[in-house]
Structure formats: C-alpha cells, structure tokens
Amino acid sequence: MDQEISNCDRLWTNARLVTLDPATGAGYAMLEHYALGVSDGLIAVIAPMEGLDLSGFDKEVTDCRGALITPGFIDCHTHLVYGGNRAGDFVKRLQGMSYEQISRTGGGIRSTMQATRASSEEELFLKARPRLLSLIAEGCTMVEIKSGYGLNVYDELKMLRVVQRLREEHPVRISATLLAAHAVPPEYLGKSDAYVDLICTELIPRVSIQKLADAVDVFCEKIAFTAMQAERLFLAARDYGLGLKIHAEQLSDTGAAALAAAYGAWSADHLEQLEEEGVRALQQAGTVATLLPGAYYFLKETRMPPVALFREYRVPMALSTDLNPGSSPFASIRLIMNLACLLWGLTPEEALAGVTRNAARALGWGDRLGTLTVGKEADFLVWDLEDPAQLPSEVGLSAPLQRVLKGVVTRA
C-alpha cells in the first residue's frame, strides 16, 4: 500500500476530478481516472489510479465509477433570514414601478424590516431553515448570511443569533455578515450619520465581542449610504478585525468598488454600473467581483456588469444567489450559474469557478476552500454527470450523489 494512502480516513477512487485549481491546469483543470483521499477533514491525497496500490487499505472506499467530483458550492451573498414576504413589490414592478420607486414609497427593505422586527427569533429560524436546506440539497457546503432587516441594535443582533443557530444545527459552513447599513431606518430619516455612529460605536463592537459576524457589509447607494459613510463603517470594522464587503454600483456609480479596493475588502457585489477605473482598482487590490444575476433578472435590469473588463483585468468573478425576498427570491445556486451564462455570457468554467474558487475568496476562505487541492478543506460533491457543463446548463434535474463536508458524507 502506498504510504500516502495509508494515512487517509477515506478514499474516493475511479473519479474524474474537476479541481478548478489553476496550478493543475486551465478551465476546469480536470484530472481523469484519479483517487482522492481525506484525512482529518482535509484533502490529503490526489493521485492517478494507474499504479496506485490500495492493498491493505481497510478503511472506507467509495468507487466513483467515473463520476465527477467538484468542490462544494459556496453561496457567498445571501439575505435568507427575514420575516414576511415581498409579493406586493413583485406586483408593483409588474405594474411598472422601479425598485427605487418602491423603496421610496414604503416598500422594499423597510417593509421587510417591519416584518422582521415583528418576528421572534424562533419564527425567523423556522422560516429561514427551509431556504437554507434548499441550498444545501443543491450542493452548497458554505453559505454567507447577512443581517440587515432589523436596522436597530436589538433586531440586528437577533438576526445574527438566528444565523448562529442555523450554523449550529445544520451540516454547512456559514459565514455571518453584519449588514446593519442596509437602509436608513425610519427612526433615523434625515439623520443617517447618527445611525452610522450607532453601528460603529455600539453594533460593531458588540458583534465582534459576541463573535456573531465575520464581516461587515454596507449598501453604498443614493437611496442608502454614501461612500464617506461606508468608509467610516470600514474603519470601525477593521479596528475590530472584521472582514469587509460592500454592495456597490448596483443602481449608480458611487465609487464604492474603488473604496472597497482601497480598504482591501474581500468583495464588491452587484457592480452593474461599474466603470473601467473601478475594475482596475479591484484588480490591483485583489478584491473579488461578486455578481448577482438573480437580482438583474428579477428586477429586469438592462445594464449588465462589465464582464469583458473583468476578464481583461483578470478580476475574479464570484456568483451568488443574493437570496432575499424582494429582488432575488431564488434558493438555487445552479439557477444562478445558468443565468450568468445565458444573460451575461459567462462560460460554464467561469460559472463553476464563480460558485467555488472565487466564492471562497469573496468570503476570505480562498486559501482553505474552493478547489480540489491537497491541504485544503475536504468539502466536495460527487455527481452522476458526464460533463461539468451540465451543472450550469441543467437546473433541477440532478442532485449530488454525495455531499462531503469536512471529509464526512452528510445529508441536509
């Protein structure tokens, strides 16, 4: 028996590995007829089957019989904890109102705020659970979940405690993000600077001390918060060791992406209105462009993010569901891959990298997740598929044969 194999806890043999590791090759970086071994929750072995000596290995072996293995999917931008619904907003959009008009007339985020504030932690947990389970069933091994519908200290902390409970009770990695700067709450209309003060001086310290979030996010837009206010939030978050994310250039070009780059943010998200100068800033900082085609589709937007410029400047593109009640009520990461290909022209290879390798980077996990690489966390999926392009091209037709989290086969 090969020495490297002897130390493994479990093996998957006769597999076709979609490594997505640039060190292995371009595109999918496929390895045909290979074995993958895990030890202590990490990928310990990636080796060709030819000449591999398995004699004497008495631990569990899964013969994949030519099945595909991909990294686990990562949904790196969601708002899946919320109360109520926004079907009324959907009807208003069908009648011709814009997202901004709905927001200014009492719909949008503020209506979800009211429903979320009125909900108990238990009610929010029970409503969020099936949304999370849908993502898990489709192959997500990590999900980011934001607060942002409480918009005060009590209810933002309440939301983050729900996120913490979801993490504790489900077989999935969860990255929690404080998005208290999602909208200006009614109590602070005309006093948004005072609300930003509250977030910086009370919420961020409490969230950090209680370990309720990994990052801080802000909606930088003319209907929300200015770039100057976003910078104040970034400074406070950085002082407490929290990661930085930003909703940027969705409705207008505010300079938010360049600000995110200047502060070394993990990601800038949306980006439909981003110009070349902002793309260049992202490239220089290594900040991920997280693209959200579900919102683009659902809001019937007409300006797509600058995909060609991202390619030209080699800015990593992540994809995410943006699961939320108002602008992207979709709990399907494969639908998002499909939309990115059909609406924006991403290749299947780019789409798959967008929900694995680049999504990991967008959450600060790029060195630990996102590719099939020896030494990384053993989060991966086994598929009865012939071609990796079936993942973005076929939606709802196949579930993973196995979903492996930290080296263990799990169920939702």
MARMI-656222 format. One record per residue (C-alpha): residue in three letters; residue number from 1; x negated, y negated, z negated. Coordinates in nm, 4 decimals. Layout:
N
[ala,NUM,[X,Y,Z]]
...
***
This chain:
412
[met,1,[0.0000,0.0000,0.0000]]
[asp,2,[-0.1260,-0.3476,0.0873]]
[gln,3,[-0.2425,-0.5390,-0.2212]]
[glu,4,[-0.0360,-0.8486,-0.1401]]
[ile,5,[0.2780,-0.6364,-0.1135]]
[ser,6,[0.2215,-0.4625,-0.4463]]
[asn,7,[0.2782,-0.7861,-0.6396]]
[cys,8,[0.6207,-0.8555,-0.4827]]
[asp,9,[0.9500,-0.8211,-0.6674]]
[arg,10,[1.1444,-0.7527,-0.3470]]
[leu,11,[1.0869,-0.7242,0.0277]]
[trp,12,[1.2861,-0.8064,0.3397]]
[thr,13,[1.1492,-0.6123,0.6356]]
[asn,14,[1.2015,-0.5983,1.0136]]
[ala,15,[1.3206,-0.9583,1.0167]]
[arg,16,[1.2991,-1.2441,1.2629]]
[leu,17,[1.1815,-1.5399,1.0584]]
[val,18,[1.2936,-1.8900,1.1542]]
[thr,19,[1.0191,-2.0516,0.9494]]
[leu,20,[1.0599,-2.4156,1.0643]]
[asp,21,[0.7035,-2.4563,0.9406]]
[pro,22,[0.5061,-2.6926,1.1695]]
[ala,23,[0.1855,-2.5143,1.0664]]
[thr,24,[0.3276,-2.1955,1.2202]]
[gly,25,[0.4495,-2.3456,1.5472]]
[ala,26,[0.6776,-2.5949,1.7179]]
[gly,27,[1.0583,-2.5918,1.7162]]
[tyr,28,[1.1968,-2.3021,1.5168]]
[ala,29,[0.8422,-2.1671,1.4577]]
[met,30,[0.9781,-1.8125,1.4941]]
[leu,31,[0.7962,-1.5033,1.3742]]
[glu,32,[0.9298,-1.1843,1.5313]]
[his,33,[0.9292,-0.8474,1.3521]]
[tyr,34,[0.7964,-0.9709,1.0185]]
[ala,35,[0.8330,-0.8949,0.6494]]
[leu,36,[0.8987,-1.1479,0.3755]]
[gly,37,[0.8222,-1.0754,0.0113]]
[val,38,[0.9134,-1.2706,-0.3022]]
[ser,39,[0.7535,-1.2822,-0.6454]]
[asp,40,[0.8686,-1.4843,-0.9470]]
[gly,41,[1.1131,-1.6796,-0.7341]]
[leu,42,[0.8548,-1.7825,-0.4744]]
[ile,43,[0.7767,-1.6635,-0.1234]]
[ala,44,[0.4684,-1.4511,-0.1831]]
[val,45,[0.4178,-1.2700,0.1484]]
[ile,46,[0.4909,-1.3345,0.5147]]
[ala,47,[0.3323,-1.0591,0.7190]]
[pro,48,[0.3811,-0.8825,1.0528]]
[met,49,[0.5408,-0.5405,1.0297]]
[glu,50,[0.2787,-0.3910,1.2574]]
[gly,51,[0.0224,-0.2190,1.0395]]
[leu,52,[0.1986,-0.3104,0.7140]]
[asp,53,[0.1576,-0.0300,0.4588]]
[leu,54,[0.4649,-0.0002,0.2361]]
[ser,55,[0.3800,0.3401,0.0932]]
[gly,56,[0.4192,0.3470,-0.2822]]
[phe,57,[0.6259,0.0276,-0.2993]]
[asp,58,[0.9042,0.1281,-0.5385]]
[lys,59,[1.0964,-0.1973,-0.5701]]
[glu,60,[1.3950,-0.3067,-0.3654]]
[val,61,[1.3515,-0.3306,0.0119]]
[thr,62,[1.6090,-0.4800,0.2483]]
[asp,63,[1.5729,-0.3609,0.6064]]
[cys,64,[1.6996,-0.6568,0.8102]]
[arg,65,[1.7089,-0.4548,1.1355]]
[gly,66,[1.6243,-0.7600,1.3425]]
[ala,67,[1.8446,-1.0061,1.1523]]
[leu,68,[1.7422,-1.3707,1.1324]]
[ile,69,[1.6121,-1.5272,0.8140]]
[thr,70,[1.6278,-1.9057,0.7836]]
[pro,71,[1.5529,-2.1403,0.4953]]
[gly,72,[1.8557,-2.2137,0.2783]]
[phe,73,[2.0690,-2.5063,0.3873]]
[ile,74,[2.0369,-2.8309,0.1918]]
[asp,75,[2.3211,-3.0829,0.1880]]
[cys,76,[2.1282,-3.3950,0.0879]]
[his,77,[2.4076,-3.6580,0.0696]]
[thr,78,[2.7491,-3.5855,-0.0817]]
[his,79,[3.0127,-3.7578,-0.2953]]
[leu,80,[3.2012,-3.4408,-0.3813]]
[val,81,[3.3084,-3.5370,-0.7350]]
[tyr,82,[3.6124,-3.7628,-0.7149]]
[gly,83,[3.9762,-3.7967,-0.8118]]
[gly,84,[4.2751,-3.8336,-0.5807]]
[asn,85,[4.2599,-3.8381,-0.2020]]
[arg,86,[4.2463,-4.0949,0.0758]]
[ala,87,[4.5011,-3.9593,0.3209]]
[gly,88,[4.6602,-4.3049,0.3182]]
[asp,89,[4.3368,-4.4558,0.4504]]
[phe,90,[4.3409,-4.1975,0.7293]]
[val,91,[4.6893,-4.3069,0.8317]]
[lys,92,[4.5867,-4.6744,0.8261]]
[arg,93,[4.2909,-4.6017,1.0538]]
[leu,94,[4.5226,-4.4226,1.2951]]
[gln,95,[4.7266,-4.7429,1.2978]]
[gly,96,[4.4210,-4.9443,1.3962]]
[met,97,[4.2706,-5.0745,1.0717]]
[ser,98,[3.8925,-5.0636,1.0327]]
[tyr,99,[3.7005,-4.9158,0.7388]]
[glu,100,[3.6092,-5.2674,0.6288]]
[gln,101,[3.9696,-5.3941,0.6540]]
[ile,102,[4.0973,-5.1011,0.4490]]
[ser,103,[3.8321,-5.1691,0.1874]]
[arg,104,[3.9185,-5.5375,0.1650]]
[thr,105,[4.2914,-5.4650,0.1233]]
[gly,106,[4.2549,-5.2362,-0.1770]]
[gly,107,[4.1894,-4.9022,-0.0097]]
[gly,108,[3.8568,-4.7321,0.0340]]
[ile,109,[3.6185,-4.6799,-0.2539]]
[arg,110,[3.8207,-4.8827,-0.5014]]
[ser,111,[4.1284,-4.6636,-0.4632]]
[thr,112,[3.9172,-4.3559,-0.5327]]
[met,113,[3.7694,-4.5420,-0.8307]]
[gln,114,[4.1154,-4.5791,-0.9822]]
[ala,115,[4.1936,-4.2090,-0.9382]]
[thr,116,[3.8536,-4.1062,-1.0723]]
[arg,117,[3.8818,-4.3268,-1.3784]]
[ala,118,[4.2243,-4.1786,-1.4493]]
[ser,119,[4.0894,-3.8205,-1.4302]]
[ser,120,[3.9367,-3.6278,-1.7183]]
[glu,121,[3.6030,-3.4500,-1.6876]]
[glu,122,[3.7862,-3.1189,-1.6715]]
[glu,123,[4.0140,-3.2411,-1.3926]]
[leu,124,[3.7190,-3.3738,-1.1925]]
[phe,125,[3.5294,-3.0467,-1.2410]]
[leu,126,[3.8234,-2.8318,-1.1278]]
[lys,127,[3.8750,-3.0461,-0.8164]]
[ala,128,[3.5054,-3.0593,-0.7282]]
[arg,129,[3.4437,-2.6877,-0.7738]]
[pro,130,[3.6133,-2.5625,-0.4525]]
[arg,131,[3.4340,-2.8291,-0.2491]]
[leu,132,[3.1003,-2.7075,-0.3809]]
[leu,133,[3.1970,-2.3430,-0.3301]]
[ser,134,[3.2754,-2.4145,0.0365]]
[leu,135,[2.9225,-2.5456,0.0874]]
[ile,136,[2.7716,-2.2514,-0.0993]]
[ala,137,[2.9698,-1.9987,0.1060]]
[glu,138,[2.8387,-2.1501,0.4266]]
[gly,139,[2.4779,-2.1160,0.3153]]
[cys,140,[2.3858,-2.4175,0.1044]]
[thr,141,[2.1285,-2.3374,-0.1609]]
[met,142,[2.0851,-2.7016,-0.2653]]
[val,143,[2.3367,-2.9871,-0.2737]]
[glu,144,[2.2920,-3.3507,-0.3695]]
[ile,145,[2.5900,-3.5028,-0.5538]]
[lys,146,[2.6333,-3.8737,-0.6210]]
[ser,147,[2.8348,-4.0627,-0.8770]]
[gly,148,[2.9807,-4.3912,-0.7552]]
[tyr,149,[3.3556,-4.3718,-0.8104]]
[gly,150,[3.3527,-4.4663,-1.1796]]
[leu,151,[3.1916,-4.8096,-1.1372]]
[asn,152,[3.1524,-4.8648,-1.5102]]
[val,153,[2.9275,-4.7140,-1.7734]]
[tyr,154,[3.1801,-4.4697,-1.9185]]
[asp,155,[3.3096,-4.3253,-1.5919]]
[glu,156,[2.9756,-4.3118,-1.4110]]
[leu,157,[2.8335,-4.1078,-1.6992]]
[lys,158,[3.1497,-3.8963,-1.6930]]
[met,159,[3.0932,-3.8154,-1.3252]]
[leu,160,[2.7298,-3.7251,-1.3835]]
[arg,161,[2.8256,-3.4926,-1.6687]]
[val,162,[3.0599,-3.3162,-1.4246]]
[val,163,[2.7690,-3.2815,-1.1821]]
[gln,164,[2.5600,-3.1360,-1.4629]]
[arg,165,[2.8315,-2.8803,-1.5394]]
[leu,166,[2.8597,-2.7841,-1.1732]]
[arg,167,[2.4853,-2.7194,-1.1765]]
[glu,168,[2.5059,-2.5054,-1.4885]]
[glu,169,[2.7981,-2.2914,-1.3709]]
[his,170,[2.7170,-2.2234,-1.0045]]
[pro,171,[2.4314,-2.0473,-0.8210]]
[val,172,[2.2976,-2.3517,-0.6394]]
[arg,173,[2.0351,-2.6179,-0.6946]]
[ile,174,[2.1955,-2.9580,-0.7493]]
[ser,175,[2.0235,-3.2933,-0.7262]]
[ala,176,[2.2215,-3.5656,-0.9055]]
[thr,177,[2.2144,-3.9295,-0.7921]]
[leu,178,[2.3394,-4.2387,-0.9749]]
[leu,179,[2.5351,-4.4475,-0.7221]]
[ala,180,[2.6929,-4.6977,-0.9607]]
[ala,181,[2.6142,-4.9620,-0.6955]]
[his,182,[2.8668,-4.8119,-0.4536]]
[ala,183,[3.1098,-5.1044,-0.4654]]
[val,184,[3.1689,-5.4073,-0.6832]]
[pro,185,[3.4345,-5.3041,-0.9388]]
[pro,186,[3.7394,-5.5276,-0.9868]]
[glu,187,[3.6161,-5.6414,-1.3287]]
[tyr,188,[3.3118,-5.7962,-1.1596]]
[leu,189,[3.4581,-5.9508,-0.8448]]
[gly,190,[3.2664,-6.2734,-0.7873]]
[lys,191,[3.0120,-6.1580,-1.0470]]
[ser,192,[2.8237,-5.8846,-0.8645]]
[asp,193,[2.4882,-5.9957,-1.0090]]
[ala,194,[2.6235,-5.9342,-1.3580]]
[tyr,195,[2.7308,-5.5839,-1.2534]]
[val,196,[2.3833,-5.5152,-1.1163]]
[asp,197,[2.2473,-5.6346,-1.4533]]
[leu,198,[2.4696,-5.3790,-1.6262]]
[ile,199,[2.3412,-5.0975,-1.4051]]
[cys,200,[1.9769,-5.1984,-1.4558]]
[thr,201,[1.9844,-5.2596,-1.8285]]
[glu,202,[2.2335,-5.0007,-1.9508]]
[leu,203,[2.3251,-4.7321,-1.6974]]
[ile,204,[1.9832,-4.6523,-1.5540]]
[pro,205,[1.8175,-4.6249,-1.8983]]
[arg,206,[2.0958,-4.4033,-2.0345]]
[val,207,[2.0980,-4.1808,-1.7278]]
[ser,208,[1.7219,-4.1408,-1.7499]]
[ile,209,[1.7186,-4.0653,-2.1234]]
[gln,210,[2.0032,-3.8141,-2.0903]]
[lys,211,[1.8434,-3.6602,-1.7773]]
[leu,212,[2.1683,-3.6918,-1.5842]]
[ala,213,[2.0219,-3.8006,-1.2487]]
[asp,214,[1.7161,-3.7509,-1.0314]]
[ala,215,[1.7576,-4.0652,-0.8216]]
[val,216,[1.9342,-4.3990,-0.7856]]
[asp,217,[2.1227,-4.4992,-0.4700]]
[val,218,[2.2819,-4.8281,-0.3581]]
[phe,219,[2.5258,-4.9212,-0.0821]]
[cys,220,[2.3492,-5.2163,0.0783]]
[glu,221,[2.6090,-5.3830,0.2982]]
[lys,222,[2.8015,-5.7076,0.3349]]
[ile,223,[3.1061,-5.5517,0.1634]]
[ala,224,[2.8914,-5.4138,-0.1198]]
[phe,225,[2.5427,-5.5218,-0.2382]]
[thr,226,[2.2707,-5.7427,-0.0912]]
[ala,227,[1.9141,-5.6410,-0.0188]]
[met,228,[1.7996,-5.8610,-0.3075]]
[gln,229,[2.0344,-5.6783,-0.5448]]
[ala,230,[1.9196,-5.3434,-0.4071]]
[glu,231,[1.5605,-5.4420,-0.4786]]
[arg,232,[1.6461,-5.5141,-0.8418]]
[leu,233,[1.8008,-5.1691,-0.8699]]
[phe,234,[1.4942,-5.0112,-0.7104]]
[leu,235,[1.2637,-5.1834,-0.9588]]
[ala,236,[1.4705,-5.0645,-1.2546]]
[ala,237,[1.4947,-4.7095,-1.1192]]
[arg,238,[1.1217,-4.6962,-1.0528]]
[asp,239,[1.0489,-4.8106,-1.4095]]
[tyr,240,[1.2385,-4.5048,-1.5340]]
[gly,241,[1.0770,-4.2597,-1.2923]]
[leu,242,[1.3862,-4.2019,-1.0795]]
[gly,243,[1.3786,-4.1402,-0.7053]]
[leu,244,[1.5127,-4.3998,-0.4643]]
[lys,245,[1.7780,-4.3663,-0.1922]]
[ile,246,[1.9869,-4.6204,-0.0036]]
[his,247,[2.2996,-4.6453,0.2121]]
[ala,248,[2.1522,-4.8565,0.4906]]
[glu,249,[2.2568,-5.0179,0.8185]]
[gln,250,[2.5937,-4.8417,0.8414]]
[leu,251,[2.8102,-5.1414,0.9299]]
[ser,252,[2.5480,-5.4119,0.9895]]
[asp,253,[2.1699,-5.4556,0.9936]]
[thr,254,[2.0866,-5.5842,0.6450]]
[gly,255,[1.7183,-5.4919,0.6308]]
[ala,256,[1.7979,-5.2172,0.3816]]
[ala,257,[1.5945,-4.9497,0.5585]]
[ala,258,[1.2834,-5.1691,0.5591]]
[leu,259,[1.3389,-5.2362,0.1888]]
[ala,260,[1.3666,-4.8627,0.1244]]
[ala,261,[1.0426,-4.8055,0.3123]]
[ala,262,[0.8640,-5.0807,0.1191]]
[tyr,263,[0.9510,-4.9049,-0.2074]]
[gly,264,[0.8719,-4.5542,-0.0849]]
[ala,265,[1.2326,-4.4354,-0.1021]]
[trp,266,[1.2993,-4.0693,-0.0328]]
[ser,267,[1.5582,-4.1549,0.2315]]
[ala,268,[1.7617,-4.4227,0.4026]]
[asp,269,[2.1075,-4.2955,0.5001]]
[his,270,[2.3587,-4.3724,0.7794]]
[leu,271,[2.1441,-4.6095,0.9961]]
[glu,272,[2.3810,-4.6574,1.2906]]
[gln,273,[2.2853,-5.0287,1.3132]]
[leu,274,[1.9110,-4.9821,1.2628]]
[glu,275,[1.6741,-5.1659,1.4984]]
[glu,276,[1.3224,-5.0684,1.6055]]
[glu,277,[1.1482,-5.2728,1.3372]]
[gly,278,[1.3290,-5.0738,1.0700]]
[val,279,[1.2440,-4.7450,1.2397]]
[arg,280,[0.8781,-4.8440,1.2401]]
[ala,281,[0.8965,-4.9222,0.8683]]
[leu,282,[1.0453,-4.5796,0.7919]]
[gln,283,[0.7698,-4.4116,0.9902]]
[gln,284,[0.4923,-4.5972,0.8104]]
[ala,285,[0.6361,-4.5136,0.4684]]
[gly,286,[0.7299,-4.1518,0.5410]]
[thr,287,[1.0908,-4.2238,0.4422]]
[val,288,[1.3459,-3.9785,0.5824]]
[ala,289,[1.6302,-4.0979,0.8053]]
[thr,290,[1.9387,-3.9165,0.6783]]
[leu,291,[2.2070,-3.9132,0.9476]]
[leu,292,[2.5747,-3.8603,0.8709]]
[pro,293,[2.7647,-3.7654,1.1870]]
[gly,294,[3.0778,-3.6723,0.9924]]
[ala,295,[3.1383,-4.0355,0.8976]]
[tyr,296,[3.0532,-4.1536,1.2502]]
[tyr,297,[3.3093,-3.9106,1.3909]]
[phe,298,[3.5818,-3.9638,1.1307]]
[leu,299,[3.5609,-4.3440,1.1443]]
[lys,300,[3.5471,-4.3354,1.5257]]
[glu,301,[3.2277,-4.5403,1.5313]]
[thr,302,[3.0800,-4.6240,1.8698]]
[arg,303,[2.7183,-4.7103,1.7910]]
[met,304,[2.5037,-4.4074,1.7201]]
[pro,305,[2.1835,-4.4151,1.5136]]
[pro,306,[1.8632,-4.4682,1.7152]]
[val,307,[1.7774,-4.1012,1.7641]]
[ala,308,[1.5402,-4.1715,2.0561]]
[leu,309,[1.3432,-4.4161,1.8409]]
[phe,310,[1.3268,-4.1682,1.5546]]
[arg,311,[1.1761,-3.9176,1.7950]]
[glu,312,[0.9350,-4.1718,1.9410]]
[tyr,313,[0.8105,-4.2761,1.5976]]
[arg,314,[0.8302,-3.9232,1.4545]]
[val,315,[1.0641,-4.0224,1.1743]]
[pro,316,[1.2046,-3.7045,1.0148]]
[met,317,[1.5811,-3.6780,1.0634]]
[ala,318,[1.7895,-3.5104,0.7938]]
[leu,319,[2.1572,-3.4265,0.8388]]
[ser,320,[2.4238,-3.4147,0.5706]]
[thr,321,[2.7980,-3.3812,0.5315]]
[asp,322,[2.8468,-3.7095,0.3395]]
[leu,323,[3.1369,-3.5142,0.1864]]
[asn,324,[3.3737,-3.7769,0.0464]]
[pro,325,[3.7498,-3.8419,0.0500]]
[gly,326,[3.7550,-4.1467,0.2747]]
[ser,327,[3.5066,-4.1347,0.5590]]
[ser,328,[3.3814,-3.7751,0.5861]]
[pro,329,[3.6130,-3.5214,0.4183]]
[phe,330,[3.4176,-3.2238,0.5524]]
[ala,331,[3.2692,-2.9435,0.3416]]
[ser,332,[3.0867,-2.7785,0.6324]]
[ile,333,[2.7164,-2.8287,0.6931]]
[arg,334,[2.7395,-2.6288,1.0174]]
[leu,335,[3.0101,-2.8612,1.1493]]
[ile,336,[2.7698,-3.1485,1.0799]]
[met,337,[2.4958,-2.9719,1.2771]]
[asn,338,[2.7409,-2.9231,1.5622]]
[leu,339,[2.8487,-3.2892,1.5617]]
[ala,340,[2.4873,-3.4082,1.5575]]
[cys,341,[2.4138,-3.2026,1.8674]]
[leu,342,[2.7302,-3.2904,2.0602]]
[leu,343,[2.7677,-3.6573,1.9636]]
[trp,344,[2.4055,-3.7666,1.9336]]
[gly,345,[2.2123,-3.5195,2.1440]]
[leu,346,[2.0047,-3.3537,1.8751]]
[thr,347,[1.8581,-3.0221,1.9793]]
[pro,348,[1.9535,-2.7079,1.7855]]
[glu,349,[1.5977,-2.7038,1.6486]]
[glu,350,[1.6343,-3.0625,1.5252]]
[ala,351,[1.9732,-2.9873,1.3727]]
[leu,352,[1.8427,-2.6880,1.1801]]
[ala,353,[1.5376,-2.8802,1.0625]]
[gly,354,[1.7773,-3.1565,0.9567]]
[val,355,[1.9546,-2.9352,0.7036]]
[thr,356,[1.6411,-2.7582,0.5798]]
[arg,357,[1.2912,-2.9065,0.6084]]
[asn,358,[1.3892,-3.2723,0.6413]]
[ala,359,[1.6784,-3.2498,0.3961]]
[ala,360,[1.4335,-3.1178,0.1363]]
[arg,361,[1.2118,-3.4206,0.1952]]
[ala,362,[1.5146,-3.6501,0.1584]]
[leu,363,[1.5547,-3.5197,-0.1982]]
[gly,364,[1.1874,-3.5265,-0.2915]]
[trp,365,[1.1583,-3.1467,-0.2570]]
[gly,366,[0.9606,-3.1269,0.0662]]
[asp,367,[0.6651,-2.9549,-0.0966]]
[arg,368,[0.8858,-2.6870,-0.2556]]
[leu,369,[1.1754,-2.6157,-0.0179]]
[gly,370,[1.2880,-2.6348,0.3430]]
[thr,371,[1.0568,-2.3942,0.5275]]
[leu,372,[0.9664,-2.0272,0.5059]]
[thr,373,[0.6135,-2.0792,0.3797]]
[val,374,[0.4087,-1.8783,0.1307]]
[gly,375,[0.4123,-2.0581,-0.2029]]
[lys,376,[0.7474,-2.2314,-0.1547]]
[glu,377,[1.0645,-2.1514,-0.3465]]
[ala,378,[1.2375,-1.8379,-0.2190]]
[asp,379,[1.5669,-1.9939,-0.1075]]
[phe,380,[1.6746,-1.8427,0.2237]]
[leu,381,[1.9586,-1.6943,0.4277]]
[val,382,[1.9899,-1.3692,0.6211]]
[trp,383,[2.2086,-1.3861,0.9343]]
[asp,384,[2.3521,-1.1285,1.1725]]
[leu,385,[2.2847,-1.3549,1.4698]]
[glu,386,[2.0819,-1.3176,1.7871]]
[asp,387,[1.9823,-1.6796,1.8385]]
[pro,388,[1.9257,-1.9608,1.5831]]
[ala,389,[2.1159,-2.1925,1.8188]]
[gln,390,[2.4332,-2.0074,1.7149]]
[leu,391,[2.4126,-2.1857,1.3794]]
[pro,392,[2.4997,-2.5298,1.5208]]
[ser,393,[2.6971,-2.4051,1.8196]]
[glu,394,[2.9386,-2.1738,1.6352]]
[val,395,[3.1338,-2.3103,1.3381]]
[gly,396,[3.3311,-2.0858,1.1058]]
[leu,397,[3.2530,-1.7642,1.2917]]
[ser,398,[2.9882,-1.6095,1.0681]]
[ala,399,[2.8752,-1.6289,0.7083]]
[pro,400,[2.5291,-1.5346,0.5840]]
[leu,401,[2.4764,-1.1641,0.5245]]
[gln,402,[2.2756,-1.2653,0.2203]]
[arg,403,[2.2171,-1.5917,0.0395]]
[val,404,[1.8975,-1.5824,-0.1626]]
[leu,405,[1.8308,-1.8374,-0.4374]]
[lys,406,[1.5035,-1.8333,-0.6305]]
[gly,407,[1.4355,-1.4889,-0.4868]]
[val,408,[1.7669,-1.3402,-0.6043]]
[val,409,[2.0609,-1.2441,-0.3809]]
[thr,410,[2.3547,-1.4488,-0.5068]]
[arg,411,[2.7248,-1.4866,-0.4460]]
[ala,412,[2.9377,-1.8008,-0.4705]]
***
